[in-house]
Amino acid sequence: MSAPYRLVIRATGSPDVIEREELGPLSPGPDEVLVRHEAIGLNFIDTYQRSGLYPVALPSGLGSEAAGIVEQVGADVAEFAVGDRVGCFSGTLGAYATHRLVPAARLIKLPDGIDSETAAATMLKGCTAEMLIERCARVQSGQTVLVHAAAGGVGSILVPWLKAIGARVIAHAGTPEKARIATELRADHALDCPMDEVAERVRALTGGAGVEVVLDGVGAASWKASLASLARRGLLVTYGNASGPVPPFTALDLTKAGSVFVTRPTLFDYVATPEEMRVSAAQLFEMIAKGAVPVRIGARFPLAEAAEAHLALEARRTTGSTLLIP
């Protein structure tokens, strides 16, 4: 067995700033748990933090999502025991590691039937989907929703979740292959047209009305298409920056688009307490258990090859969820 280690960045930039750092002995504090990771989730936010788009204090660990086995518990920890299967997707950075000390308040006990790979592939993305649909946009049965990047990590959960609650889904993806994946996820319509054609196609599919909600994780490249696809008084939820941050806009732009609403949520404002976090995860695991949300692991990389995984994610070569395996 190789010595325990973690991946860190001491400067921001391209994936080659990611460095390996050996870990010494780890001992949990009174309210901490030592977890041996079995699977680690790769997410776009990791690339934003590595590149400097989202500033972090340096040096810094990377990643927030991982699942594994409890190896030690602190003196004041009562809710977890050695051998428990647990997951974490919020809190301080540092999931890119073989072992990690985690505050017990940020841990979730995994239910039977949810293995470490499933948890690491879905917690951050799935709880983001739960937040976007159920608590941010509050999508109702019968509403029509445009989902960008519909074959990606969050998009491939958004589409079936929306269908499970009775929404009509217009999916947009970057290639015919990814549009086919959206169709397999039960999207009512799957588009792979250029961004400047999206709004026209959406209007044609909605009798000219547009959609009540747009869920947009792409950012800059999709901003105009998203605004132009909205129905009067519709809601644009811009939750990611895969193509860069959205451009500056004015309140008058929202008036011209039909008195629409725009919000830029972050998951961590919706899972700010242990109770909120665990309720969100419980809803996700329930949707997985009843088959409403399929788990799609598109690729697995050794943890030591995290830089290659970042390159693949940023080049849009991935579909579904990508894992790092210690």
N, C-alpha and C positions, 0 to 999 in steps of 0.2 A: 504493500500500500504506500502511495506517495505521501510526502509530508503535507499537512494541511496548508492551504494557501488561499489568498484572495487576489482579486484584480483591482487595481487602483489607477487613478489618473493624477498626475502632478501638474499637468497643463491641459488646456482644452485644445481641441483640434480634430484632425482626422483619426480614424481608428487606430493608427499606430502609436497614439499616446497611451494606449492601455498597457499597463505593466503588471507583472506578476510579483507578489510580495508574500514571502513565507510567513506563516502564523506561528507564534509561540504558543505556550500553554494558555488555554482559555478557561476561565472560571467564572460562572455567573454571579452577578451581584444579588442582593436580597430579592429583587423583583424581576430578575432576568431568567432566561432559559437558554441553554446551549443546544442548538439544533445542528444535526448533521444533514446537510442538504442531499437530496436525491435527484432533484430537478429544479431548474431555475428558468423563469420566464424572461424572454427577450421582448422588449417593448419599445415603441418609437420614442417614448420619453427618455429612455436611456441614451439614445443618440443625440437628443436635444441637450441633455446635460453634459455629455462627452464633448460635443462640438462647441459649447458655450452659449447656444441659443437660450437655454435656461441656466442662468448663472448658479454655480455651486461653490462653496468654500473649498479651496484646494489645500492639501491633497484630499481626494475624495474617493470613497468606494463607488461602485456602480450598481444599479439595479435595486428594485424594491420587492420583487416577487420571487418566492421560492417555497418549496415544500420538502419535508423530510421527517426525521425521527428525533425525538427529544432524547438527549444523552445525559444532561444534568439539569437540575432545577435549583433556583435560589432558595434561601431559607424562608422567605415570606410568600413563596408561590404555592397556592393551594389547588388551583384549577387544572394544573398539568402535572404529569408524572413521567418518569423515565420510560421510554418505549412508546409514548403517545405519538400518533401521526398528526402533524400540524402543518399549517401554512401561514405565510405572512405576505402581505402585499402593500403595506403602508408603513410609514415611519421613516427613519433615517435610511440613507442609502447604504448598500453593502451586501446585497444578495449575491453578487458574483463572487462566491466563495464556497469552499468545501464545507466549512463550519462557520457558524455565526451566533453571536450573543444577541438575543432579541428580548425586548421588554415583554413580559407576559401579557400586558394589556393590548399588544399589537398582534397577538397570535390567534389563530382560529384552529379549533380541533376539527380534523377532517372526518366526515361521516363515513360509515362503511359504504363501499362501492365507489368512493372517490379516491383513486390512487394518487401518488405524488406527481406523476406526469400530468394527469388530468387537472389537478389543482394548479400546478405551476403554469399550465397552458391556458388557464381560464380565469383565475382569480382577478387579476387586475383588469383584463379586458372584459370579463363577464360582469364584474361589479361596475365597471364603467358603463356597459350596456344597460344594466339595471338602473343605474342612476339617470342616464340619458332618457330612457323610455318612461320609467315609472315615476321619477321624482322631479326631473328637470322639465322635460317636454310634457309629461303627463298625457301621453298618447292614449286616445280612446278608440275602442272598437269602431270600425267604419271609417276612420280617418285615413288619408293617403299621405304616405311618408316617402320622401326621396332620401336614399342612403347612398352616399359616396363611398368609394373604396370598399365596395360591398363584399369582396372576396378576401379582404385583409383580416387582421386579427380581431379587431372590434367589429368590423362590418359583417364578418361571417357569423357573429353572435347576434348582432342587431337584427339581421334579416329574419331568421327563424323565430326569434323572440317576438318581434312585431307581428308575424303571422300567427303565433300562438295566442296573442291577445286580440286577434280579429282585425288588425290593420291591413290596409292595402299597401303593398310595397313596390315602389319603382326603384330599382337598383341601378347604380352606375359603376362600371369597372373599367380599368384601363385597356384591357385586351379582350378579344372574343373568348379566349380560354377562361379568363376570370369572370366574364359575363355568364358563361356556361355554369361555373361554380355557383353563382348567385341564383341561377335558375334551379339548380339542384337543391339549393337551400329554400326553395319555394317562393322566391320573389315573383310577384305577378308579372312584372316586366323587367327585363335586364338589358340595359343599354351599354354599348361600348363605343359610342360615338365621341368625337372630339368635344372638349368642354364648351366650345362656342356653339355647339348644336344641341346641348342638353336641354336648355329652357324651351326651345321650340318643340322638341320631342315630348317633354313633360306636358306642355300645354296641349299638344295633340292628344295625349293619353288621358287628359283630365277634362276634355271638352272646353279647353281654354281657361279653366278656372285656376289651375296651379295646385300645388300641394299645401296642406295645412302645416306640415312640419318638414324641415330639411335637417338631417343629421350629417354634419360635414366634418370629417377628420382630415381633409386634404389641405385646406387653408388657402393660400394665395391663389393657386391655379384655378380653384373652383368657386371663389368668392362671387364673381359676377354671375356665374351660372346659377348659383344657389339663390341669390337675391331675385334673379329674374324668373325663377321657378316657383316662387312663393305665391300662394293665394292671398287675397286681400286679408290683412290682419294675421297673416301666417307668422310662424316662428322659425327663425334660423338659429340652430344650435351649432356653433363652430367650436369644436372640441379638440382639434389637433392641427399640427402644422407640417404635415408630411411634405408639402411643397414650399414651405416657408410661411411666416405669419401673414395674416390677412392685411391688405393695404389700409392706410388711414381712410376713414369715411366720416361723413357728417350726419347729423340728425335728419337733414333734408333728404339724404339718400334713402333713408327709411320711409320717409313720406312718399317719395316718388315711386317706391317699390310697392306701395299699397298700404301705408300705415302699419308696416310690419315690425316685428320684435326681433331683436338679436341678443343672444347671451353667449358668453364665453366661460363655461363652467370648468372647474377642475374637480376630479373625483375626491380629492382630499378635503374639500369643503363639505362634502356629502357623507364622508365616513370619518368625521372629526372625532367621534367618540367610539370607544370599544363597542358600545351597544349598536350604534349605526353601522359600524363595520361588519359586525357579526350577523345582523339582520340582512344586510345586503348580500353577504356571502351565502346565507341560508336560502335566500330566494334563488340565487344562482344555482346552487347545488340541487335544489328541488326541480328547477327547470331541466337540468341535466338528467336527473334520476328518472323523470317521467318521459324522457326522450324528446322534449320540445326543443332543446338546444343541443345539436350534435357537437362533439368535440373533434376539431380538425387540427392535428399536429402536422404541419407541412414540412418541417425540417428539424433535425437534431444536430447540434454541434458540440464537440467536447468543450468544456469550460475554457480550456487553454486556447481555443480557437475563437474566442469571443470577437476579436477584431474582424475575422472573416465573416462571422455572423452579422456584425454591424454593416459591413460592406454589402452583403446580400440584401439586408432589410432596406437600406437606403437606395439600392438600385432597383427596388420593386421586384426582386427575384423570388420573393417568398409569398406563399398564400397560407391562410389560416394562422396558427400559432407556431412560433419557433422556440425551441428549448435549448438551453445549455445544460450539458450533463457532466457533473463533477467526476 
